[in-house]
Amino acid sequence: MKDVTIYTDGACSGNPGPGGWGATLIFGEGDAAITKDLKGAEAETTNNRMELTAAASALEALKEPCQVRLHSDSAYLINAFKDRWIDGWQRRGWKKSDKKPVLNRDLWERLIAQNDRHEIAWVKVKGHAGIPLNEHVDGLAVGAMRTLMAERGA
């Protein structure tokens, strides 16, 4: 299996409101590393949806099963897999422990499919802490959101 490092982030202006997501995929190491940036935006979304969309889109972009270290500053995303929240949600019929429906089920199902496809280490990073790749994907997400807003005259 190929080793891939991924950094993802989401951004939203208002919650809900216009939002963007960004991801960087890194194949290889050092001078031989190949990087690929992905980004997108939605007119009416939430920050959590953009965080999940970034991760799902990055993992879906991989053409074959890989060993992945996925870095995100979203505790919502990372804890759902590391702390196995996903398992409980599915056992309870997509309900949280408080019996309320799990939000963003469509995105969680995309992520579960990718988690089954790849060997993923889910890594929590501190947001806005000067981590270069985290700052980079934040810039991709904010840039995609701002472009969308400018196109819509917002």
Backbone as numpy.savetxt, mean C-alpha at the origin, in Angstrom:
# Nx Ny Nz CAx CAy CAz Cx Cy Cz
13.02 -17.90 -6.11 12.18 -16.71 -6.11 13.06 -15.47 -6.11
12.64 -14.47 -6.86 13.34 -13.20 -6.88 13.04 -12.43 -5.61
14.04 -11.67 -5.16 13.87 -10.79 -4.01 13.49 -9.40 -4.49
12.45 -8.84 -3.89 11.98 -7.51 -4.25 11.73 -6.72 -2.96
12.16 -5.47 -2.96 11.86 -4.55 -1.88 10.83 -3.56 -2.39
9.79 -3.33 -1.61 8.73 -2.39 -2.01 8.50 -1.40 -0.87
8.36 -0.13 -1.25 7.91 0.92 -0.33 6.60 1.46 -0.88
5.62 1.67 0.00 4.32 2.18 -0.44 3.84 3.29 0.49
2.98 4.15 -0.06 2.36 5.18 0.77 1.08 5.66 0.08
0.21 6.21 0.90 -1.02 6.82 0.42 -1.17 8.21 1.00
-1.97 9.04 0.32 -2.22 10.41 0.78 -3.65 10.77 0.44
-4.21 11.66 1.23 -5.58 12.09 1.00 -5.74 13.54 1.46
-6.47 14.32 0.68 -6.77 15.70 1.05 -8.23 15.73 1.51
-8.41 15.72 2.82 -9.73 15.46 3.37 -9.83 13.96 3.52
-10.75 13.51 4.34 -10.86 12.07 4.55 -12.33 11.73 4.80
-13.16 11.56 3.77 -12.78 11.33 2.37 -12.49 12.62 1.61
-11.88 12.40 0.45 -11.54 13.48 -0.46 -10.67 12.93 -1.56
-10.07 13.80 -2.36 -9.15 13.32 -3.40 -7.92 12.71 -2.74
-7.42 11.64 -3.35 -6.27 10.97 -2.77 -5.34 10.41 -3.83
-4.15 10.05 -3.38 -3.16 9.48 -4.28 -2.38 8.39 -3.56
-1.72 7.57 -4.34 -0.89 6.51 -3.80 0.39 6.41 -4.62
1.43 5.91 -3.97 2.71 5.73 -4.65 3.40 4.48 -4.16
4.20 3.90 -5.02 4.96 2.70 -4.68 6.27 2.69 -5.46
7.30 2.20 -4.82 8.58 1.96 -5.49 8.95 0.50 -5.30
9.25 -0.16 -6.41 9.68 -1.56 -6.41 11.17 -1.57 -6.73
11.94 -2.32 -5.96 13.39 -2.39 -6.15 13.78 -3.85 -6.34
14.38 -4.11 -7.49 14.85 -5.46 -7.83 16.37 -5.43 -7.79
16.98 -6.32 -7.03 18.44 -6.35 -6.93 18.95 -5.36 -5.89
20.29 -5.26 -5.82 20.91 -4.41 -4.81 22.02 -3.57 -5.41
22.36 -2.50 -4.71 23.50 -1.67 -5.07 23.36 -1.05 -6.45
24.49 -0.96 -7.16 24.52 -0.33 -8.48 23.72 -1.11 -9.52
23.51 -2.40 -9.27 22.77 -3.24 -10.22 21.26 -3.18 -9.98
20.82 -2.47 -8.95 19.39 -2.43 -8.61 18.59 -1.74 -9.72
17.42 -2.28 -9.94 16.48 -1.69 -10.89 15.28 -1.23 -10.08
14.86 0.01 -10.28 13.70 0.53 -9.55 12.59 0.88 -10.52
11.37 0.75 -10.02 10.20 1.10 -10.80 9.23 1.82 -9.87
8.77 2.98 -10.30 7.79 3.75 -9.54 6.40 3.55 -10.13
5.42 3.44 -9.26 4.02 3.36 -9.65 3.26 4.42 -8.86
2.20 4.97 -9.44 1.38 5.93 -8.71 0.01 6.00 -9.35
-0.94 6.54 -8.59 -2.29 6.70 -9.09 -3.06 7.60 -8.15
-4.27 7.95 -8.56 -5.09 8.85 -7.76 -6.56 8.53 -7.97
-7.37 8.92 -6.99 -8.82 8.76 -7.06 -9.45 10.05 -6.56
-10.59 10.39 -7.16 -11.25 11.66 -6.84 -11.90 11.67 -5.46
-12.45 10.55 -5.04 -13.15 10.49 -3.75 -12.75 9.20 -3.06
-11.93 9.32 -2.02 -11.37 8.15 -1.37 -11.01 8.49 0.07
-10.32 7.56 0.73 -9.82 7.80 2.08 -8.33 7.50 2.11
-7.67 7.97 3.15 -6.25 7.69 3.30 -6.01 6.18 3.40
-6.82 5.48 4.19 -6.62 4.03 4.31 -6.78 3.33 2.97
-7.75 3.74 2.17 -7.91 3.12 0.85 -6.68 3.34 -0.02
-6.09 4.52 0.08 -4.90 4.81 -0.73 -3.69 4.00 -0.23
-3.56 3.82 1.08 -2.48 2.98 1.62 -2.61 1.55 1.11
-3.81 1.01 1.15 -4.05 -0.37 0.71 -3.90 -0.50 -0.80
-4.37 0.49 -1.54 -4.26 0.46 -3.00 -2.79 0.46 -3.43
-1.97 1.25 -2.74 -0.55 1.29 -3.07 0.08 -0.09 -2.93
-0.20 -0.75 -1.82 0.38 -2.08 -1.58 -0.15 -3.11 -2.57
-1.45 -3.12 -2.78 -2.05 -4.09 -3.71 -1.52 -3.88 -5.12
-1.47 -2.64 -5.56 -1.00 -2.35 -6.93 0.46 -2.74 -7.12
1.28 -2.47 -6.11 2.70 -2.83 -6.21 2.86 -4.34 -6.30
2.18 -5.08 -5.44 2.29 -6.54 -5.45 1.73 -7.14 -6.73
0.64 -6.59 -7.23 0.04 -7.08 -8.48 0.92 -6.81 -9.69
1.81 -5.83 -9.58 2.70 -5.49 -10.70 3.82 -6.53 -10.88
4.04 -7.36 -9.88 5.08 -8.38 -9.98 4.60 -9.49 -10.90
5.42 -9.85 -11.87 5.00 -10.79 -12.91 5.07 -12.25 -12.49
5.74 -12.52 -11.39 5.86 -13.89 -10.90 5.94 -13.85 -9.37
5.70 -14.99 -8.71 5.82 -15.00 -7.25 7.23 -14.62 -6.82
7.32 -13.77 -5.79 8.60 -13.24 -5.32 8.67 -13.27 -3.79
9.88 -13.15 -3.28 10.10 -12.88 -1.87 10.13 -11.36 -1.75
9.21 -10.82 -0.95 9.01 -9.37 -0.90 9.18 -8.87 0.52
9.87 -7.74 0.65 9.87 -6.96 1.90 9.10 -5.70 1.57
7.87 -5.63 2.07 7.00 -4.49 1.79 7.02 -3.55 2.99
7.48 -2.30 2.75 7.60 -1.28 3.79 6.46 -0.28 3.65
5.80 0.01 4.76 4.72 0.99 4.78 4.70 1.70 6.12
4.24 2.94 6.11 4.06 3.66 7.38 2.63 3.50 7.90
1.83 2.64 7.26 0.45 2.39 7.66 0.37 1.23 8.65
0.13 1.55 9.91 -0.05 0.50 10.91 -1.27 -0.35 10.57
-2.30 0.26 10.00 -3.52 -0.44 9.57 -3.16 -1.59 8.63
-2.35 -1.32 7.64 -1.94 -2.33 6.66 -1.03 -3.37 7.30
0.04 -2.93 7.92 1.04 -3.86 8.44 0.46 -4.75 9.54
-0.27 -4.16 10.49 -0.81 -4.95 11.60 -1.86 -5.95 11.15
-2.59 -5.64 10.10 -3.60 -6.57 9.61 -2.96 -7.90 9.21
-1.74 -7.85 8.71 -1.05 -9.09 8.33 -0.16 -9.61 9.45
0.64 -8.75 10.06 1.57 -9.21 11.10 0.84 -9.73 12.33
-0.23 -9.06 12.72 -0.99 -9.46 13.90 -2.19 -10.36 13.56
-2.29 -10.73 12.29 -3.30 -11.68 11.79 -4.74 -11.21 11.98
-4.97 -9.89 11.95 -6.34 -9.37 12.00 -7.16 -9.98 10.87
-6.51 -10.15 9.71 -7.16 -10.70 8.52 -7.86 -12.01 8.84
-7.18 -12.88 9.57 -7.74 -14.19 9.89 -9.05 -14.05 10.67
-9.05 -13.21 11.69 -10.26 -13.00 12.49 -11.39 -12.40 11.68
-11.05 -11.43 10.85 -12.10 -10.81 10.01 -12.77 -11.85 9.14
-11.98 -12.72 8.52 -12.55 -13.74 7.64 -13.36 -14.77 8.43
-12.85 -15.18 9.58 -13.59 -16.15 10.42 -14.94 -15.59 10.84
-14.98 -14.29 11.08 -16.23 -13.65 11.53 -17.08 -13.14 10.36
-16.80 -13.59 9.15 -17.59 -13.15 8.00 -17.37 -11.69 7.65
-16.12 -11.26 7.69 -15.71 -9.90 7.38 -16.32 -8.88 8.35
-16.34 -9.30 9.62 -16.76 -8.40 10.70 -15.57 -8.22 11.64
-15.45 -7.02 12.20 -14.42 -6.75 13.20 -14.88 -7.33 14.54
-14.02 -7.28 15.53 -14.37 -7.84 16.84 -15.56 -7.11 17.47
-15.80 -5.86 17.06 -16.96 -5.11 17.58 -18.23 -5.39 16.76
-18.17 -6.37 15.86 -19.29 -6.82 15.03 -19.61 -5.88 13.85
-18.87 -4.80 13.71 -19.07 -3.88 12.59 -18.35 -4.44 11.36
-18.87 -4.13 10.16 -18.22 -4.65 8.95 -16.81 -4.08 8.78
-15.94 -4.91 8.24 -14.58 -4.47 7.90 -14.68 -3.55 6.69
-14.08 -2.39 6.81 -14.05 -1.45 5.69 -13.00 -1.89 4.67
-13.21 -1.53 3.44 -12.24 -1.76 2.36 -12.03 -3.24 2.03
-13.08 -4.02 2.20 -12.97 -5.46 1.97 -12.42 -5.77 0.58
-12.84 -5.01 -0.43 -12.36 -5.26 -1.79 -10.84 -5.18 -1.87
-10.25 -4.23 -1.18 -8.80 -4.08 -1.20 -8.12 -5.15 -0.35
-8.72 -5.48 0.78 -8.16 -6.55 1.60 -8.13 -7.86 0.83
-9.18 -8.13 0.05 -9.21 -9.38 -0.72 -8.12 -9.39 -1.79
-7.86 -8.24 -2.41 -6.74 -8.15 -3.36 -5.42 -8.44 -2.65
-5.26 -7.86 -1.46 -4.02 -8.05 -0.71 -3.85 -9.50 -0.24
-4.93 -10.12 0.19 -4.86 -11.52 0.61 -4.41 -12.40 -0.56
-4.95 -12.14 -1.74 -4.56 -12.92 -2.92 -3.06 -12.76 -3.18
-2.54 -11.56 -3.00 -1.11 -11.34 -3.22 -0.27 -11.93 -2.09
-0.79 -11.90 -0.88 -0.08 -12.50 0.25 0.02 -14.01 0.06
-0.98 -14.60 -0.56 -0.95 -16.03 -0.87 0.02 -16.34 -2.01
0.19 -15.39 -2.91 1.02 -15.57 -4.10 2.51 -15.38 -3.80
2.82 -14.41 -2.98 4.21 -14.06 -2.68 4.56 -14.44 -1.25
5.85 -14.48 -0.96 6.33 -14.60 0.42 6.64 -13.18 0.87
5.77 -12.62 1.72 5.87 -11.20 2.06 6.25 -11.01 3.53
7.28 -10.20 3.75 7.61 -9.71 5.08 7.02 -8.29 5.14
6.09 -8.07 6.06 5.40 -6.78 6.21 6.19 -5.94 7.21
6.73 -4.82 6.76 7.64 -4.02 7.57 7.05 -2.63 7.83
6.87 -2.30 9.10 6.34 -0.98 9.48 7.52 0.00 9.57
7.38 1.15 8.91 8.36 2.22 9.02 7.67 3.46 9.57
8.43 4.31 10.20 7.89 5.54 10.75 7.73 6.55 9.61
6.54 7.12 9.51 6.26 8.10 8.46 6.89 9.44 8.75
7.28 10.13 7.70 7.83 11.49 7.79 8.98 11.57 8.78
9.84 10.55 8.73 10.97 10.46 9.65 12.30 10.53 8.91
12.27 10.96 7.66 13.50 11.10 6.90 14.01 9.83 6.25
13.19 8.79 6.21 13.58 7.55 5.51 13.44 7.83 4.02
14.55 7.87 3.28 14.50 8.36 1.89 13.44 7.70 1.01
13.34 6.38 1.01 12.36 5.74 0.13 10.93 5.97 0.60
10.72 6.08 1.90 9.38 6.39 2.39 9.00 7.81 1.99
9.94 8.74 2.09 9.69 10.12 1.66 9.41 10.16 0.15
10.13 9.34 -0.60 9.94 9.29 -2.06 8.53 8.84 -2.42
8.07 7.75 -1.81 6.73 7.26 -2.16 5.64 8.21 -1.65
5.91 8.90 -0.54 4.98 9.94 -0.08 4.88 11.02 -1.15
6.02 11.41 -1.72 6.02 12.40 -2.80 5.25 11.93 -4.03
5.38 10.65 -4.36 4.62 10.10 -5.49 3.12 10.19 -5.22
2.71 9.81 -3.99 1.29 9.82 -3.63 0.73 11.23 -3.63
1.43 12.15 -2.99 0.97 13.54 -2.93 0.96 14.16 -4.32
1.98 13.86 -5.11 2.04 14.39 -6.47 0.89 13.89 -7.33
0.57 12.61 -7.23 -0.55 12.06 -8.01 -1.86 12.71 -7.59
-2.03 12.91 -6.28 -3.24 13.55 -5.77 -3.33 14.99 -6.27
-2.24 15.73 -6.19 -2.24 17.14 -6.63 -2.49 17.26 -8.13
-1.92 16.35 -8.91 -2.18 16.37 -10.35 -3.65 16.17 -10.63
-4.26 15.21 -9.98 -5.69 14.96 -10.14 -6.51 16.20 -9.75
-6.14 16.80 -8.62 -6.86 17.98 -8.15 -6.73 19.14 -9.14
-5.53 19.32 -9.71 -5.32 20.40 -10.68 -6.13 20.15 -11.94
-6.17 18.88 -12.37 -6.94 18.54 -13.58 -8.42 18.79 -13.38
-8.89 18.65 -12.15 -10.30 18.85 -11.84 -10.61 20.27 -11.39
-9.55 21.11 -11.37 -9.76 22.50 -10.98 -10.02 22.70 -9.51
-9.56 21.77 -8.69 -9.79 21.86 -7.24 -8.67 22.63 -6.55
